Amino acid sequence: SASAFAPQKPRSELVRTSLRLLTSSAYRLQSECRKALPAEGGPGTDIQLVTQQVIQCAYDIAKAAKQLVTITTKENNN
């Protein structure tokens, strides 16, 4: 079927997707870091889990930033 050969997403959509990932990951990172603060990090806080979440957020931020750099570099080279 023709839908199997759908065109690639337009760059502007890819930029929006990357920016959404960057923004949501930054909010999540802020939230996870707050959980790790001593004032809120009471006995029920699983610091190991929070640390894993912080690492995942940081990875997602780096991934989104790399996507943006790749997209804008391609646009500037065309």
Secondary structure as UniProt FT lines:
FT   HELIX           2..5
FT   HELIX           11..36
FT   TURN            38..40
FT   TURN            43..44
FT   HELIX           47..77
//
